Every structure is written in C-alpha cells, then in structure tokens.
Amino acid sequence: MSVIDNLEALLAKGQDTAILRLGLGNAYMSQGDYARAVEQLHHAVTLAPGFSAAWKSYAKALGECGRDREAIAAYEAGIAAAEAKGDRQAAKEMGVFLRRLKKI
C-alpha cells in the first residue's frame, strides 16, 4: 500500500484529524496532484485553524493550482496563526512566499 492508501484507510476508519489531513495533502502534493491536496489541506485548516504548517501547505497547493488570491489569503491566515503561537520562523517563511506570490 502507498502512503496515500494508508492515510485514506485511516480517514475511512473515522480518524479525521488535522495532522492526518496535512499528511494526506502533502502526499498528494508530492505526486503533483494539487487539486486533491487543496481539498485535504482545506479540511486540515478547518479542523485546526491555528495549525500554521497546514496553512503553509494549503497556500502552496492553492498557488500551484493558480488560485493566487486564495493562496495570498491562506498565507496571511497562516502568518497570523504562526504569530499567535510565537512561531516566528514559520511566519517568516510564509512571509517570504507571500511576497513572492504578490510579485507575480
């Protein structure tokens, strides 16, 4: 079984968590399936709005799908979530990606 199969099986068993959705979204991104990644990562940020790592991946997936406005909003939400937790490094990284996206 692939990583995606294993994570989908856990999800099917009712183990729906933000961490599981993040892992599944990242697995889809690693295969270049950004549309499915967006779906999974949207669930992750809905389940845990303060989860900055999920916001970062969600914004990246949105950007890869050409959904730049939504990606900008996701990076902004991710930066706010990271700053609320005192995670300066995550906020700084997302700030760099946000500035790059705004230049496009």
Biotite code that builds the C-alpha atoms (Angstrom):
import biotite.structure as struc

atoms = struc.array([
    struc.Atom([0.000, 0.000, 0.000], chain_id="A", res_id=1, res_name="MET", atom_name="CA", element="C"),
    struc.Atom([1.148, 3.518, -0.747], chain_id="A", res_id=2, res_name="SER", atom_name="CA", element="C"),
    struc.Atom([1.316, 6.310, 1.811], chain_id="A", res_id=3, res_name="VAL", atom_name="CA", element="C"),
    struc.Atom([-1.823, 7.783, 0.310], chain_id="A", res_id=4, res_name="ILE", atom_name="CA", element="C"),
    struc.Atom([-3.630, 4.442, 0.531], chain_id="A", res_id=5, res_name="ASP", atom_name="CA", element="C"),
    struc.Atom([-2.645, 4.085, 4.193], chain_id="A", res_id=6, res_name="ASN", atom_name="CA", element="C"),
    struc.Atom([-3.760, 7.613, 5.067], chain_id="A", res_id=7, res_name="LEU", atom_name="CA", element="C"),
    struc.Atom([-7.011, 7.239, 3.125], chain_id="A", res_id=8, res_name="GLU", atom_name="CA", element="C"),
    struc.Atom([-7.664, 3.987, 5.019], chain_id="A", res_id=9, res_name="ALA", atom_name="CA", element="C"),
    struc.Atom([-7.205, 5.783, 8.351], chain_id="A", res_id=10, res_name="LEU", atom_name="CA", element="C"),
    struc.Atom([-9.567, 8.503, 7.200], chain_id="A", res_id=11, res_name="LEU", atom_name="CA", element="C"),
    struc.Atom([-12.128, 5.891, 6.150], chain_id="A", res_id=12, res_name="ALA", atom_name="CA", element="C"),
    struc.Atom([-11.952, 4.432, 9.662], chain_id="A", res_id=13, res_name="LYS", atom_name="CA", element="C"),
    struc.Atom([-13.024, 7.799, 11.067], chain_id="A", res_id=14, res_name="GLY", atom_name="CA", element="C"),
    struc.Atom([-9.643, 9.014, 12.247], chain_id="A", res_id=15, res_name="GLN", atom_name="CA", element="C"),
    struc.Atom([-10.134, 12.501, 10.838], chain_id="A", res_id=16, res_name="ASP", atom_name="CA", element="C"),
    struc.Atom([-7.520, 14.848, 12.277], chain_id="A", res_id=17, res_name="THR", atom_name="CA", element="C"),
    struc.Atom([-5.722, 17.925, 11.011], chain_id="A", res_id=18, res_name="ALA", atom_name="CA", element="C"),
    struc.Atom([-2.411, 16.058, 11.127], chain_id="A", res_id=19, res_name="ILE", atom_name="CA", element="C"),
    struc.Atom([-3.825, 13.222, 9.023], chain_id="A", res_id=20, res_name="LEU", atom_name="CA", element="C"),
    struc.Atom([-5.240, 15.684, 6.509], chain_id="A", res_id=21, res_name="ARG", atom_name="CA", element="C"),
    struc.Atom([-1.909, 17.534, 6.390], chain_id="A", res_id=22, res_name="LEU", atom_name="CA", element="C"),
    struc.Atom([-0.065, 14.286, 5.693], chain_id="A", res_id=23, res_name="GLY", atom_name="CA", element="C"),
    struc.Atom([-2.539, 13.320, 3.010], chain_id="A", res_id=24, res_name="LEU", atom_name="CA", element="C"),
    struc.Atom([-2.405, 16.760, 1.415], chain_id="A", res_id=25, res_name="GLY", atom_name="CA", element="C"),
    struc.Atom([1.382, 16.745, 1.394], chain_id="A", res_id=26, res_name="ASN", atom_name="CA", element="C"),
    struc.Atom([1.392, 13.242, -0.095], chain_id="A", res_id=27, res_name="ALA", atom_name="CA", element="C"),
    struc.Atom([-0.882, 14.401, -2.907], chain_id="A", res_id=28, res_name="TYR", atom_name="CA", element="C"),
    struc.Atom([1.356, 17.430, -3.485], chain_id="A", res_id=29, res_name="MET", atom_name="CA", element="C"),
    struc.Atom([4.422, 15.219, -3.723], chain_id="A", res_id=30, res_name="SER", atom_name="CA", element="C"),
    struc.Atom([2.679, 13.419, -6.589], chain_id="A", res_id=31, res_name="GLN", atom_name="CA", element="C"),
    struc.Atom([1.738, 16.688, -8.264], chain_id="A", res_id=32, res_name="GLY", atom_name="CA", element="C"),
    struc.Atom([-1.985, 16.268, -7.558], chain_id="A", res_id=33, res_name="ASP", atom_name="CA", element="C"),
    struc.Atom([-2.522, 19.790, -6.263], chain_id="A", res_id=34, res_name="TYR", atom_name="CA", element="C"),
    struc.Atom([-6.307, 19.791, -6.628], chain_id="A", res_id=35, res_name="ALA", atom_name="CA", element="C"),
    struc.Atom([-6.650, 16.839, -4.254], chain_id="A", res_id=36, res_name="ARG", atom_name="CA", element="C"),
    struc.Atom([-4.042, 18.390, -1.979], chain_id="A", res_id=37, res_name="ALA", atom_name="CA", element="C"),
    struc.Atom([-6.147, 21.556, -1.750], chain_id="A", res_id=38, res_name="VAL", atom_name="CA", element="C"),
    struc.Atom([-9.182, 19.508, -0.696], chain_id="A", res_id=39, res_name="GLU", atom_name="CA", element="C"),
    struc.Atom([-7.305, 17.710, 2.067], chain_id="A", res_id=40, res_name="GLN", atom_name="CA", element="C"),
    struc.Atom([-5.461, 20.782, 3.295], chain_id="A", res_id=41, res_name="LEU", atom_name="CA", element="C"),
    struc.Atom([-8.669, 22.800, 3.388], chain_id="A", res_id=42, res_name="HIS", atom_name="CA", element="C"),
    struc.Atom([-10.034, 20.191, 5.784], chain_id="A", res_id=43, res_name="HIS", atom_name="CA", element="C"),
    struc.Atom([-6.844, 20.454, 7.873], chain_id="A", res_id=44, res_name="ALA", atom_name="CA", element="C"),
    struc.Atom([-7.125, 24.215, 8.350], chain_id="A", res_id=45, res_name="VAL", atom_name="CA", element="C"),
    struc.Atom([-10.848, 23.904, 9.026], chain_id="A", res_id=46, res_name="THR", atom_name="CA", element="C"),
    struc.Atom([-10.229, 21.302, 11.728], chain_id="A", res_id=47, res_name="LEU", atom_name="CA", element="C"),
    struc.Atom([-7.342, 23.261, 13.283], chain_id="A", res_id=48, res_name="ALA", atom_name="CA", element="C"),
    struc.Atom([-7.333, 26.961, 12.299], chain_id="A", res_id=49, res_name="PRO", atom_name="CA", element="C"),
    struc.Atom([-4.223, 27.578, 14.397], chain_id="A", res_id=50, res_name="GLY", atom_name="CA", element="C"),
    struc.Atom([-2.147, 24.908, 12.618], chain_id="A", res_id=51, res_name="PHE", atom_name="CA", element="C"),
    struc.Atom([0.364, 27.050, 10.744], chain_id="A", res_id=52, res_name="SER", atom_name="CA", element="C"),
    struc.Atom([2.048, 24.119, 8.967], chain_id="A", res_id=53, res_name="ALA", atom_name="CA", element="C"),
    struc.Atom([-1.294, 23.215, 7.402], chain_id="A", res_id=54, res_name="ALA", atom_name="CA", element="C"),
    struc.Atom([-1.813, 26.813, 6.289], chain_id="A", res_id=55, res_name="TRP", atom_name="CA", element="C"),
    struc.Atom([1.618, 26.860, 4.667], chain_id="A", res_id=56, res_name="LYS", atom_name="CA", element="C"),
    struc.Atom([0.928, 23.682, 2.681], chain_id="A", res_id=57, res_name="SER", atom_name="CA", element="C"),
    struc.Atom([-2.603, 24.812, 1.838], chain_id="A", res_id=58, res_name="TYR", atom_name="CA", element="C"),
    struc.Atom([-1.339, 28.127, 0.470], chain_id="A", res_id=59, res_name="ALA", atom_name="CA", element="C"),
    struc.Atom([1.345, 26.374, -1.563], chain_id="A", res_id=60, res_name="LYS", atom_name="CA", element="C"),
    struc.Atom([-1.194, 23.965, -3.081], chain_id="A", res_id=61, res_name="ALA", atom_name="CA", element="C"),
    struc.Atom([-3.548, 26.819, -3.922], chain_id="A", res_id=62, res_name="LEU", atom_name="CA", element="C"),
    struc.Atom([-0.707, 28.669, -5.620], chain_id="A", res_id=63, res_name="GLY", atom_name="CA", element="C"),
    struc.Atom([0.205, 25.583, -7.641], chain_id="A", res_id=64, res_name="GLU", atom_name="CA", element="C"),
    struc.Atom([-3.407, 25.447, -8.831], chain_id="A", res_id=65, res_name="CYS", atom_name="CA", element="C"),
    struc.Atom([-3.187, 29.062, -9.999], chain_id="A", res_id=66, res_name="GLY", atom_name="CA", element="C"),
    struc.Atom([-5.547, 30.238, -7.279], chain_id="A", res_id=67, res_name="ARG", atom_name="CA", element="C"),
    struc.Atom([-3.305, 33.134, -6.301], chain_id="A", res_id=68, res_name="ASP", atom_name="CA", element="C"),
    struc.Atom([-5.853, 35.284, -4.439], chain_id="A", res_id=69, res_name="ARG", atom_name="CA", element="C"),
    struc.Atom([-6.831, 32.354, -2.263], chain_id="A", res_id=70, res_name="GLU", atom_name="CA", element="C"),
    struc.Atom([-3.165, 31.463, -1.745], chain_id="A", res_id=71, res_name="ALA", atom_name="CA", element="C"),
    struc.Atom([-2.429, 35.004, -0.577], chain_id="A", res_id=72, res_name="ILE", atom_name="CA", element="C"),
    struc.Atom([-5.317, 34.833, 1.898], chain_id="A", res_id=73, res_name="ALA", atom_name="CA", element="C"),
    struc.Atom([-4.103, 31.436, 3.135], chain_id="A", res_id=74, res_name="ALA", atom_name="CA", element="C"),
    struc.Atom([-0.552, 32.702, 3.649], chain_id="A", res_id=75, res_name="TYR", atom_name="CA", element="C"),
    struc.Atom([-1.920, 35.678, 5.558], chain_id="A", res_id=76, res_name="GLU", atom_name="CA", element="C"),
    struc.Atom([-4.016, 33.382, 7.759], chain_id="A", res_id=77, res_name="ALA", atom_name="CA", element="C"),
    struc.Atom([-1.016, 31.104, 8.258], chain_id="A", res_id=78, res_name="GLY", atom_name="CA", element="C"),
    struc.Atom([1.202, 34.005, 9.280], chain_id="A", res_id=79, res_name="ILE", atom_name="CA", element="C"),
    struc.Atom([-1.419, 35.144, 11.787], chain_id="A", res_id=80, res_name="ALA", atom_name="CA", element="C"),
    struc.Atom([-1.690, 31.614, 13.189], chain_id="A", res_id=81, res_name="ALA", atom_name="CA", element="C"),
    struc.Atom([2.083, 31.277, 13.474], chain_id="A", res_id=82, res_name="ALA", atom_name="CA", element="C"),
    struc.Atom([2.472, 34.666, 15.130], chain_id="A", res_id=83, res_name="GLU", atom_name="CA", element="C"),
    struc.Atom([-0.301, 33.823, 17.616], chain_id="A", res_id=84, res_name="ALA", atom_name="CA", element="C"),
    struc.Atom([1.733, 30.779, 18.687], chain_id="A", res_id=85, res_name="LYS", atom_name="CA", element="C"),
    struc.Atom([5.017, 32.678, 18.719], chain_id="A", res_id=86, res_name="GLY", atom_name="CA", element="C"),
    struc.Atom([6.356, 30.602, 15.819], chain_id="A", res_id=87, res_name="ASP", atom_name="CA", element="C"),
    struc.Atom([8.461, 33.318, 14.224], chain_id="A", res_id=88, res_name="ARG", atom_name="CA", element="C"),
    struc.Atom([10.269, 31.007, 11.811], chain_id="A", res_id=89, res_name="GLN", atom_name="CA", element="C"),
    struc.Atom([7.041, 29.722, 10.245], chain_id="A", res_id=90, res_name="ALA", atom_name="CA", element="C"),
    struc.Atom([5.687, 33.264, 9.990], chain_id="A", res_id=91, res_name="ALA", atom_name="CA", element="C"),
    struc.Atom([8.927, 34.428, 8.368], chain_id="A", res_id=92, res_name="LYS", atom_name="CA", element="C"),
    struc.Atom([8.927, 31.571, 5.819], chain_id="A", res_id=93, res_name="GLU", atom_name="CA", element="C"),
    struc.Atom([5.324, 32.184, 4.844], chain_id="A", res_id=94, res_name="MET", atom_name="CA", element="C"),
    struc.Atom([6.063, 35.901, 4.587], chain_id="A", res_id=95, res_name="GLY", atom_name="CA", element="C"),
    struc.Atom([8.754, 35.166, 2.004], chain_id="A", res_id=96, res_name="VAL", atom_name="CA", element="C"),
    struc.Atom([6.367, 33.014, -0.045], chain_id="A", res_id=97, res_name="PHE", atom_name="CA", element="C"),
    struc.Atom([3.646, 35.641, 0.294], chain_id="A", res_id=98, res_name="LEU", atom_name="CA", element="C"),
    struc.Atom([5.893, 38.414, -1.013], chain_id="A", res_id=99, res_name="ARG", atom_name="CA", element="C"),
    struc.Atom([6.955, 36.246, -3.970], chain_id="A", res_id=100, res_name="ARG", atom_name="CA", element="C"),
    struc.Atom([3.353, 35.456, -4.806], chain_id="A", res_id=101, res_name="LEU", atom_name="CA", element="C"),
    struc.Atom([2.335, 39.108, -4.657], chain_id="A", res_id=102, res_name="LYS", atom_name="CA", element="C"),
    struc.Atom([5.065, 39.987, -7.194], chain_id="A", res_id=103, res_name="LYS", atom_name="CA", element="C"),
    struc.Atom([3.612, 37.640, -9.807], chain_id="A", res_id=104, res_name="ILE", atom_name="CA", element="C"),
])
